Amino acid sequence: MILWIVAFLGGLLTILSPCILPVLPFVFSRAEEPFRRSGLPLLAGMAVMFAAVSTLAVVGGSWVVHANEYGRWAALILFSLFALSLLFPQVAEWVTRPFTRLGGTLQAGPSEKRGILRSFVLGGATGLLWAPCAGPILGLILTSAAVKGASANTSVLLLAYALGAAASLSLVLLAGNQLIKKLRGFLGVEEWIRKILGAAVLLGVFAIALGWDRGILTRLSRFHTDSLEQKLVSKLGSAMDPGLRPAGMTDERKRFPELTGAVAWLNSPPLSPAALRGKVVLIDFWTYSCINCLRTLPYVEAWSKKYKDSGLVVIGVHTPEFAFEKDPANVAQALRELGVTYPVAIDSHYAIWNAFGNQYWPAHYLIDASGKIQFQHFGEGGYKESEKQIQQLLSESGVSKVPAGMVDSHGAGSLAPSLTQEDRSPETYIGYDRAENQISHPPVAEDEAATYSTGNNLALNQWSLGGRWKVGEENAQLIRPPGKIVFRFHARDLHLVLGAGPSGKAVHFIVRLDGKAPGPNHGADTDESGRGEVREQRLYQLIRQVGSAPIQDRTFEIEFLDPGVQAFAFTFG
């Protein structure tokens, strides 16, 4: 029951999220009708459709995502007709005929039941269009479903989340309904209300069709619910299913699990909790192609050196995201190039990851001298708080003189911190298993060689392939050069995880920014003319914009001159 309550409360908070804005016109379009037969069935239809589509997406994979895109366009067409019916009475008569006939077929009798059915259908269409921001609560539900598999409980939790959103929207809708009732006394105002609602619905249709619901509106918002949701999860975490808690959250302080199951150890012989008793231990889950992980490494390395003599032991647990990161030789080379000197366990089979119940890259766990996990942090940032925790645990362990002050270890190149004040394009995978916003022509042929042409006039965060590629589950491999990838992005830095392919031969490439050589905006792995080469499987920094000018939407293009290159994922900073 507590899980359903947490999910419901998470849904309630969506009213404060920018992602609810695009669907508000669709909800308010029924504000002039009685709430019981109009607003309530609309919100119920929205909740049921969202829960159904989200559950299917977890189970069905990419085909459901594509099917939902068609459903979104069908919903946009439906709402366009509905908006026109609000604006023009002649259109209203034509649009309502199918509902009238359907109501008669179902022996609905009075128009009330036909109105309920019509509102429920519109609510279902709204559910297809609603793309809520995945805050901590929704993220935990979806992550748990992805890891443990979808179940009836997943569907119930998603429905509880959607009902929470519907509940908060119902309060707003009731308030709007009361306002409209008061305005009806004024001559001619009802007709104007209908026209304003119709115009608002059309604006909502355009906003979603142009992708504003996933981009501009989020950028304009100054309020985010993530911190509220995180506090809620933290307070109720002891009553939550372990699969739905943030990693490491337990009823009691979690004990330091065994570090067994690693395929190899680097910079150290294998370590164990028993051997580390009396020490303060920092466990850092990371992988060498993850840009967020790379940006935390300078701090982790600095902490290791600063507090080593005081009893701190730092252990990196390298848990791979892509297949090539399982190779110990690749990991060893990455450690040399990144300057990592502390012990690293190569956790290729996720043994240590699962022992901790971890779900994130990067993730930091601080363990006290008695072997209990006392602190955890997920993602970038929080460096001062983490270091204060290190100092406190060292003092509690009996160290008399713990080094004071905070390290400031900004890295260079790919290890440099991101521009946190800038909204960045999202991490984007190229393999068909997790690909999004790909507009190559023709549609991707899974696990087969095909020739693609790059799309024109890319919208923000859209990308496409050009040339002959074989698109696999986690990467795309160039079969015959030349081959291109084009991406419309918004960020200071652009990175691409690349591999040279099975032959191991270097692959040469040329990068362009808005059709020109990047010049001073080249990355650490390109020169001013945009030239570079792929020799090993890792993350390559291809663009680093310089200067004080505001970051703008730019078009990135990379052309590969040799065959065999493997492209895995874009990341931004």
C-alpha positions as CSV (number, residue, x, y, z in Angstrom):
1,M,0.0,0.0,0.0
2,I,2.8,2.4,0.8
3,L,4.2,2.1,-2.7
4,W,0.9,3.1,-4.2
5,I,0.7,6.1,-1.9
6,V,4.3,7.2,-2.9
7,A,3.4,6.8,-6.6
8,F,0.1,8.7,-6.1
9,L,1.9,11.6,-4.3
10,G,4.5,11.7,-7.1
11,G,1.6,12.1,-9.6
12,L,0.1,14.9,-7.5
13,L,3.4,16.8,-7.7
14,T,3.3,16.8,-11.5
15,I,0.9,19.8,-11.4
16,L,4.0,21.8,-10.4
17,S,6.1,20.4,-13.3
18,P,6.5,22.1,-16.7
19,C,5.7,18.9,-18.5
20,I,2.0,19.2,-17.5
21,L,1.7,22.5,-19.4
22,P,1.1,21.2,-22.9
23,V,-1.9,19.0,-21.8
24,L,-3.6,21.7,-19.7
25,P,-5.5,23.2,-22.7
26,F,-6.9,19.7,-23.5
27,V,-8.1,19.3,-19.9
28,F,-9.5,22.9,-19.7
29,S,-11.3,22.4,-23.0
30,R,-14.0,20.5,-20.9
31,A,-14.1,23.2,-18.2
32,E,-17.4,24.6,-19.4
33,E,-19.1,21.2,-19.1
34,P,-20.3,19.7,-15.8
35,F,-17.3,18.0,-14.0
36,R,-19.0,14.7,-13.3
37,R,-19.9,13.9,-16.9
38,S,-17.0,15.7,-18.6
39,G,-13.9,16.5,-16.6
40,L,-13.9,13.4,-14.5
41,P,-14.2,10.8,-17.4
42,L,-11.6,12.8,-19.3
43,L,-9.1,12.6,-16.5
44,A,-10.0,8.9,-16.0
45,G,-9.3,8.2,-19.6
46,M,-6.0,10.1,-19.4
47,A,-4.9,8.0,-16.4
48,V,-5.9,4.7,-17.9
49,M,-4.2,5.3,-21.3
50,F,-1.0,6.6,-19.7
51,A,-0.7,3.5,-17.4
52,A,-1.5,1.2,-20.3
53,V,1.0,2.7,-22.8
54,S,3.7,2.9,-20.1
55,T,3.3,-0.7,-19.1
56,L,3.3,-1.8,-22.8
57,A,6.5,0.2,-23.4
58,V,8.3,-1.6,-20.6
59,V,7.1,-5.0,-21.9
60,G,7.1,-4.5,-25.7
61,G,10.2,-2.4,-26.3
62,S,10.8,-0.3,-29.4
63,W,7.7,-1.4,-31.4
64,V,5.5,0.0,-28.7
65,V,7.4,3.3,-28.8
66,H,6.9,3.5,-32.5
67,A,3.2,2.6,-32.2
68,N,2.7,5.3,-29.6
69,E,4.2,7.9,-31.9
70,Y,1.4,7.0,-34.4
71,G,-1.1,7.2,-31.5
72,R,0.2,10.7,-30.6
73,W,-0.3,11.9,-34.1
74,A,-3.8,10.4,-34.2
75,A,-4.5,12.2,-30.9
76,L,-3.2,15.5,-32.3
77,I,-5.5,15.1,-35.3
78,L,-8.5,14.4,-33.0
79,F,-7.7,17.4,-30.8
80,S,-7.3,19.6,-33.9
81,L,-10.8,18.7,-35.0
82,F,-12.1,19.2,-31.4
83,A,-10.5,22.7,-31.3
84,L,-12.1,23.6,-34.6
85,S,-15.4,22.4,-33.3
86,L,-15.0,24.8,-30.4
87,L,-14.2,27.6,-32.8
88,F,-16.8,26.9,-35.4
89,P,-20.3,25.5,-34.7
90,Q,-20.6,23.8,-38.1
91,V,-17.5,21.7,-37.4
92,A,-18.9,20.8,-34.0
93,E,-22.0,19.3,-35.6
94,W,-19.9,17.2,-38.0
95,V,-17.4,16.0,-35.3
96,T,-20.1,14.9,-32.8
97,R,-22.0,12.7,-35.2
98,P,-19.9,9.6,-34.7
99,F,-20.2,9.9,-30.9
100,T,-24.0,10.4,-31.2
101,R,-24.3,7.2,-33.4
102,L,-22.0,5.3,-31.0
103,G,-24.0,6.4,-28.0
104,G,-27.2,5.3,-29.7
105,T,-25.7,1.9,-30.5
106,L,-24.8,1.5,-26.8
107,Q,-28.3,2.5,-25.9
108,A,-26.9,5.4,-23.9
109,G,-30.3,7.1,-23.9
110,P,-29.8,10.6,-22.7
111,S,-27.0,12.8,-24.0
112,E,-25.3,12.6,-20.6
113,K,-23.9,9.1,-21.3
114,R,-22.8,10.2,-24.8
115,G,-21.0,13.1,-23.2
116,I,-19.2,10.8,-20.7
117,L,-18.1,8.5,-23.5
118,R,-16.9,11.4,-25.6
119,S,-14.9,12.8,-22.7
120,F,-13.4,9.4,-21.9
121,V,-12.2,9.1,-25.5
122,L,-10.7,12.6,-25.3
123,G,-9.0,11.7,-22.0
124,G,-7.5,8.6,-23.7
125,A,-6.1,10.9,-26.4
126,T,-4.7,13.2,-23.8
127,G,-3.0,10.2,-22.2
128,L,-1.2,9.5,-25.5
129,L,0.1,13.1,-25.6
130,W,1.2,13.4,-22.0
131,A,4.9,12.9,-21.5
132,P,5.6,13.6,-17.8
133,C,9.1,14.5,-16.6
134,A,10.6,11.3,-15.1
135,G,11.4,12.6,-11.7
136,P,12.8,10.3,-8.9
137,I,9.5,8.5,-8.2
138,L,8.5,7.8,-11.8
139,G,12.1,7.0,-12.5
140,L,12.2,4.4,-9.7
141,I,9.1,2.7,-11.0
142,L,10.3,2.5,-14.6
143,T,13.8,1.5,-13.6
144,S,12.5,-1.3,-11.3
145,A,10.2,-2.5,-14.1
146,A,13.1,-2.5,-16.6
147,V,15.4,-4.4,-14.2
148,K,12.9,-6.9,-12.6
149,G,10.5,-7.1,-15.5
150,A,7.0,-5.6,-15.8
151,S,4.2,-7.0,-13.6
152,A,0.7,-6.3,-12.5
153,N,2.3,-4.3,-9.7
154,T,4.1,-2.1,-12.2
155,S,0.8,-1.3,-13.9
156,V,-0.9,-0.5,-10.6
157,L,1.9,1.8,-9.6
158,L,1.8,3.6,-13.0
159,L,-1.9,3.9,-12.7
160,A,-1.6,5.3,-9.1
161,Y,1.0,7.8,-10.5
162,A,-1.4,8.8,-13.3
163,L,-4.4,9.1,-10.9
164,G,-2.3,11.4,-8.7
165,A,-1.8,13.7,-11.6
166,A,-5.5,13.4,-12.5
167,A,-6.4,14.3,-8.9
168,S,-4.3,17.5,-8.9
169,L,-5.7,18.4,-12.4
170,S,-9.3,17.8,-11.2
171,L,-8.8,20.5,-8.5
172,V,-7.6,23.0,-11.1
173,L,-10.4,22.0,-13.5
174,L,-13.1,22.4,-10.8
175,A,-11.8,25.9,-10.0
176,G,-11.9,26.7,-13.7
177,N,-15.4,25.3,-13.9
178,Q,-16.6,27.5,-11.1
179,L,-15.0,30.6,-12.7
180,I,-16.8,29.9,-16.0
181,K,-20.1,29.5,-14.2
182,K,-19.7,33.0,-12.7
183,L,-18.8,34.5,-16.1
184,R,-21.8,33.0,-17.9
185,G,-24.0,35.8,-16.6
186,F,-22.3,38.3,-18.8
187,L,-23.8,38.7,-22.3
188,G,-21.9,36.8,-25.1
189,V,-19.1,35.6,-22.8
190,E,-20.0,31.9,-23.3
191,E,-19.2,32.1,-27.0
192,W,-15.9,33.8,-26.3
193,I,-15.0,31.2,-23.6
194,R,-15.5,28.5,-26.2
195,K,-13.4,30.3,-28.8
196,I,-10.6,30.9,-26.3
197,L,-10.6,27.2,-25.2
198,G,-10.5,26.2,-28.9
199,A,-7.5,28.5,-29.6
200,A,-5.8,27.1,-26.5
201,V,-6.3,23.5,-27.7
202,L,-4.8,24.4,-31.1
203,L,-1.9,26.0,-29.4
204,G,-1.4,22.8,-27.3
205,V,-1.5,20.7,-30.5
206,F,1.2,22.9,-32.2
207,A,3.3,22.9,-29.0
208,I,3.4,19.1,-28.9
209,A,3.8,18.6,-32.6
210,L,6.8,20.9,-32.6
211,G,8.3,19.1,-29.6
212,W,8.0,22.1,-27.2
213,D,6.6,19.7,-24.5
214,R,10.0,18.1,-24.3
215,G,12.2,21.1,-24.9
216,I,11.3,24.8,-24.7
217,L,8.7,24.6,-21.9
218,T,11.0,22.6,-19.7
219,R,13.7,25.3,-20.2
220,L,11.4,28.1,-19.4
221,S,10.3,26.6,-16.1
222,R,11.9,27.8,-12.9
223,F,10.4,25.1,-10.7
224,H,11.4,21.5,-10.5
225,T,9.8,18.8,-8.3
226,D,12.8,16.5,-8.2
227,S,13.9,17.8,-4.8
228,L,10.4,17.4,-3.3
229,E,10.1,13.9,-4.7
230,Q,13.6,12.9,-3.4
231,K,12.6,14.1,0.1
232,L,9.4,12.1,-0.1
233,V,11.3,8.9,-1.2
234,S,13.9,9.4,1.5
235,K,11.2,9.8,4.3
236,L,9.2,6.8,3.2
237,G,12.1,4.7,1.9
238,S,12.1,2.3,4.8
239,A,8.7,1.0,3.8
240,M,9.4,0.6,0.1
241,D,10.1,-2.5,-1.9
242,P,13.9,-2.9,-2.3
243,G,13.4,-2.9,-6.0
244,L,11.8,0.5,-5.9
245,R,14.1,2.2,-3.5
246,P,17.1,4.3,-4.5
247,A,20.1,2.0,-4.3
248,G,21.3,1.2,-0.9
249,M,18.2,2.4,1.0
250,T,17.3,-0.1,3.7
251,D,15.4,-0.4,7.0
252,E,18.7,-0.4,8.8
253,R,22.1,0.8,7.8
254,K,23.2,-1.6,5.1
255,R,26.2,-3.7,5.8
256,F,29.2,-3.6,3.5
257,P,28.6,-6.4,1.0
258,E,31.3,-8.8,-0.3
259,L,33.3,-7.6,-3.2
260,T,33.3,-11.1,-4.9
261,G,32.5,-11.8,-8.5
262,A,34.9,-9.3,-10.1
263,V,36.7,-10.8,-13.2
264,A,39.9,-8.9,-12.3
265,W,41.4,-6.3,-10.0
266,L,43.6,-3.4,-11.2
267,N,46.1,-1.4,-9.1
268,S,45.5,-3.8,-6.2
269,P,45.0,-7.4,-5.2
270,P,41.4,-8.4,-4.5
271,L,40.0,-6.6,-1.4
272,S,37.3,-7.7,1.0
273,P,35.1,-6.1,3.8
274,A,37.0,-8.1,6.4
275,A,40.4,-6.9,5.3
276,L,39.1,-3.3,5.2
277,R,37.6,-3.3,8.7
278,G,38.7,-0.2,10.6
279,K,39.1,1.8,7.4
280,V,36.7,4.3,5.8
281,V,35.8,3.0,2.3
282,L,34.5,4.9,-0.7
283,I,33.0,2.7,-3.4
284,D,32.7,4.5,-6.8
285,F,30.6,2.7,-9.4
286,W,31.6,3.9,-12.9
287,T,32.3,2.9,-16.5
288,Y,34.9,4.5,-18.7
289,S,32.7,5.6,-21.6
290,C,30.2,7.4,-19.3
291,I,30.7,11.2,-19.5
292,N,29.1,11.7,-16.0
293,C,31.4,9.2,-14.5
294,L,34.5,10.7,-16.2
295,R,33.7,14.2,-14.8
296,T,33.6,12.8,-11.2
297,L,37.0,11.0,-11.5
298,P,39.2,14.1,-10.7
299,Y,37.4,14.4,-7.4
300,V,37.6,10.7,-6.5
301,E,41.3,10.6,-7.4
302,A,42.0,13.8,-5.4
303,W,40.1,12.3,-2.3
304,S,42.1,9.1,-2.6
305,K,45.4,11.0,-2.5
306,K,44.4,13.5,0.1
307,Y,43.0,11.1,2.7
308,K,44.9,7.9,2.0
309,D,47.3,8.4,4.9
310,S,44.3,9.1,7.2
311,G,42.7,5.7,6.5
312,L,40.4,6.3,3.5
313,V,40.4,3.5,0.9
314,V,38.9,4.3,-2.5
315,I,37.7,1.4,-4.6
316,G,36.4,1.9,-8.2
317,V,33.9,-0.7,-9.3
318,H,34.0,-0.7,-13.1
319,T,30.6,-2.0,-14.2
320,P,30.2,-1.9,-18.1
321,E,27.3,-0.4,-20.0
322,F,28.6,-1.6,-23.4
323,A,30.1,-4.9,-24.4
324,F,33.5,-3.5,-25.2
325,E,33.8,-2.2,-21.6
326,K,33.9,-5.8,-20.3
327,D,37.4,-6.3,-21.7
328,P,40.0,-6.0,-18.9
329,A,42.6,-4.8,-21.4
330,N,40.3,-1.9,-22.4
331,V,39.7,-1.0,-18.8
332,A,43.4,-1.2,-17.9
333,Q,44.2,1.2,-20.8
334,A,41.5,3.6,-19.8
335,L,42.9,3.7,-16.2
336,R,46.4,4.5,-17.6
337,E,45.0,7.3,-19.8
338,L,42.8,8.7,-17.1
339,G,45.4,8.6,-14.4
340,V,43.4,6.4,-12.0
341,T,45.7,5.1,-9.3
342,Y,43.3,3.6,-6.7
343,P,42.1,0.0,-6.8
344,V,39.5,-0.9,-9.4
345,A,37.4,-4.1,-9.5
346,I,36.3,-5.1,-13.0
347,D,32.7,-6.0,-12.4
348,S,31.8,-7.3,-15.9
349,H,29.0,-9.6,-14.6
350,Y,27.4,-7.0,-12.3
351,A,28.1,-9.1,-9.3
352,I,29.2,-6.2,-7.0
353,W,26.6,-3.9,-8.6
354,N,23.8,-6.3,-7.6
355,A,25.3,-6.9,-4.2
356,F,24.9,-3.2,-3.5
357,G,21.5,-3.0,-5.2
358,N,23.0,-0.2,-7.3
359,Q,21.1,1.3,-10.3
360,Y,23.2,4.3,-11.3
361,W,26.4,5.5,-13.0
362,P,28.1,7.2,-11.2
363,A,27.2,6.2,-7.7
364,H,29.2,6.8,-4.5
365,Y,28.9,4.7,-1.3
366,L,30.7,5.7,1.9
367,I,31.3,2.9,4.5
368,D,32.4,3.6,8.0
369,A,35.1,1.8,10.0
370,S,32.6,-0.7,11.4
371,G,31.4,-1.8,7.9
372,K,28.1,0.0,7.6
373,I,27.1,2.2,4.6
374,Q,26.5,5.6,6.0
375,F,26.2,7.8,2.9
376,Q,25.4,7.5,-0.8
377,H,25.3,9.9,-3.7
378,F,24.1,9.3,-7.2
379,G,25.2,11.3,-10.3
380,E,27.5,14.2,-10.7
381,G,27.9,17.0,-8.2
382,G,27.5,17.1,-4.4
383,Y,31.3,17.1,-4.0
384,K,31.5,19.3,-0.9
385,E,28.8,17.3,0.9
386,S,30.6,14.0,0.0
387,E,33.9,15.3,1.2
388,K,32.4,16.5,4.5
389,Q,31.1,13.0,5.0
390,I,34.5,11.6,4.4
391,Q,36.0,13.9,7.0
392,Q,33.3,13.1,9.5
393,L,33.6,9.3,9.1
394,L,37.4,9.5,9.4
395,S,37.1,11.6,12.6
396,E,34.6,9.0,14.0
397,S,37.0,6.2,13.2
398,G,39.6,7.7,15.6
399,V,41.8,9.8,13.2
400,S,43.0,12.7,15.2
401,K,44.1,15.0,12.4
402,V,41.9,14.8,9.4
403,P,43.0,17.1,6.5
404,A,40.8,20.2,6.4
405,G,39.4,22.1,3.4
406,M,37.8,21.0,0.2
407,V,39.5,19.8,-3.0
408,D,38.7,21.6,-6.2
409,S,39.7,19.2,-8.9
410,H,38.2,20.2,-12.2
411,G,39.5,18.0,-15.0
412,A,40.4,18.9,-18.5
413,G,39.0,17.7,-21.8
414,S,36.3,15.1,-21.3
415,L,36.8,15.3,-17.5
416,A,35.9,19.0,-17.4
417,P,32.7,19.8,-15.6
418,S,29.6,20.6,-17.6
419,L,27.8,23.9,-17.9
420,T,25.1,23.2,-15.3
421,Q,23.3,26.5,-16.1
422,E,22.7,25.3,-19.7
423,D,20.0,22.8,-20.6
424,R,21.8,20.1,-22.6
425,S,20.7,17.7,-25.2
426,P,20.0,14.3,-23.6
427,E,22.2,11.2,-23.8
428,T,21.2,9.5,-27.1
429,Y,21.9,5.9,-28.0
430,I,22.5,4.8,-31.6
431,G,21.7,1.1,-31.3
432,Y,18.1,0.3,-32.0
433,D,17.4,-1.1,-28.5
434,R,17.4,2.4,-27.0
435,A,17.5,4.8,-30.0
436,E,15.3,7.9,-29.9
437,N,14.6,10.8,-32.2
438,Q,16.2,9.1,-35.2
439,I,14.9,10.3,-38.6
440,S,17.1,8.4,-41.0
441,H,15.5,7.3,-44.3
442,P,14.5,4.5,-44.8
443,P,13.5,3.4,-41.3
444,V,16.2,1.3,-39.5
445,A,16.6,-2.3,-40.6
446,E,17.5,-4.1,-37.4
447,D,20.7,-6.2,-37.6
448,E,20.9,-5.8,-41.4
449,A,23.0,-3.7,-43.7
450,A,21.1,-0.9,-45.3
451,T,21.8,2.4,-47.0
452,Y,20.5,5.5,-45.3
453,S,20.2,9.2,-46.2
454,T,20.5,12.0,-43.7
455,G,17.4,14.0,-43.0
456,N,17.1,17.7,-43.8
457,N,16.1,20.5,-41.4
458,L,16.6,18.5,-38.2
459,A,14.7,19.6,-35.2
460,L,16.5,19.9,-31.9
461,N,17.8,16.5,-30.6
462,Q,17.0,14.7,-33.9
463,W,19.7,12.8,-35.7
464,S,20.2,10.6,-38.7
465,L,22.6,8.3,-40.4
466,G,24.0,8.6,-43.9
467,G,25.7,5.9,-45.9
468,R,25.7,2.1,-45.6
469,W,25.4,1.0,-41.9
470,K,24.4,-2.1,-40.0
471,V,22.4,-1.0,-37.0
472,G,22.6,-3.5,-34.1
473,E,21.1,-3.6,-30.6
474,E,23.7,-1.3,-29.0
475,N,25.6,0.3,-31.9
476,A,25.7,1.1,-35.6
477,Q,28.6,-0.2,-37.7
478,L,29.7,1.5,-40.9
479,I,29.8,-1.1,-43.7
480,R,31.1,1.0,-46.6
481,P,32.6,4.5,-46.4
482,P,31.9,7.3,-46.5
483,G,29.3,7.3,-43.8
484,K,27.8,10.2,-41.8
485,I,26.0,10.9,-38.6
486,V,24.2,14.3,-38.2
487,F,22.8,15.6,-34.9
488,R,21.0,18.8,-34.0
489,F,22.1,19.6,-30.5
490,H,22.2,22.2,-27.7
491,A,25.2,22.0,-25.4
492,R,28.7,23.3,-24.9
493,D,30.3,19.9,-25.4
494,L,29.5,17.0,-27.7
495,H,30.9,13.5,-27.1
496,L,30.5,10.3,-29.1
497,V,31.3,6.8,-27.9
498,L,33.1,5.1,-30.8
499,G,35.0,1.9,-31.5
500,A,37.4,1.1,-34.4
501,G,35.6,-2.2,-35.1
502,P,36.7,-5.8,-35.3
503,S,39.7,-5.1,-37.6
504,G,41.3,-2.8,-35.1
505,K,42.5,-0.5,-37.9
506,A,42.3,3.3,-37.3
507,V,39.2,5.0,-38.7
508,H,39.7,8.6,-39.9
509,F,36.9,11.1,-39.7
510,I,36.1,14.8,-40.3
511,V,33.8,16.8,-38.0
512,R,31.8,19.8,-39.0
513,L,29.8,22.4,-37.0
514,D,27.0,24.0,-38.9
515,G,28.6,22.8,-42.1
516,K,32.0,24.3,-41.4
517,A,35.3,23.2,-39.7
518,P,34.9,23.6,-35.9
519,G,38.0,25.9,-35.6
520,P,38.5,26.9,-32.0
521,N,35.4,24.9,-31.0
522,H,37.1,21.6,-31.7
523,G,37.2,18.9,-29.0
524,A,40.1,17.1,-27.3
525,D,39.9,14.4,-30.0
526,T,39.8,16.7,-33.1
527,D,41.9,19.5,-34.5
528,E,40.7,22.9,-35.8
529,S,40.0,21.4,-39.2
530,G,37.8,18.8,-37.6
531,R,40.0,15.8,-38.4
532,G,40.5,13.0,-36.0
533,E,40.8,9.2,-35.8
534,V,39.3,6.3,-33.9
535,R,41.8,3.8,-32.6
536,E,40.2,2.4,-29.4
537,Q,36.7,1.9,-28.0
538,R,36.0,4.9,-25.8
539,L,34.3,8.2,-25.4
540,Y,35.6,10.9,-27.9
541,Q,35.2,14.6,-27.2
542,L,34.5,16.1,-30.7
543,I,33.1,19.6,-29.9
544,R,34.0,22.0,-27.0
545,Q,32.6,25.4,-27.7
546,V,34.7,28.3,-26.4
547,G,34.0,32.0,-25.7
548,S,31.4,33.8,-23.8
549,A,28.6,33.7,-26.4
550,P,25.4,32.0,-25.2
551,I,25.1,28.3,-26.2
552,Q,22.8,27.9,-29.2
553,D,21.3,25.1,-31.2
554,R,23.9,23.8,-33.6
555,T,24.1,21.1,-36.3
556,F,26.9,18.5,-35.8
557,E,28.1,16.3,-38.6
558,I,30.8,13.6,-38.5
559,E,31.9,11.9,-41.7
560,F,33.9,8.6,-41.4
561,L,36.4,7.9,-44.2
562,D,37.2,4.3,-43.4
563,P,34.9,1.2,-42.8
564,G,34.2,-0.7,-39.6
565,V,33.7,2.2,-37.1
566,Q,31.1,1.4,-34.4
567,A,29.0,4.3,-33.0
568,F,27.4,3.7,-29.6
569,A,26.0,6.9,-28.0
570,F,26.1,10.7,-27.9
571,T,26.6,12.5,-24.6
572,F,26.7,16.2,-23.9
573,G,28.1,18.6,-21.4
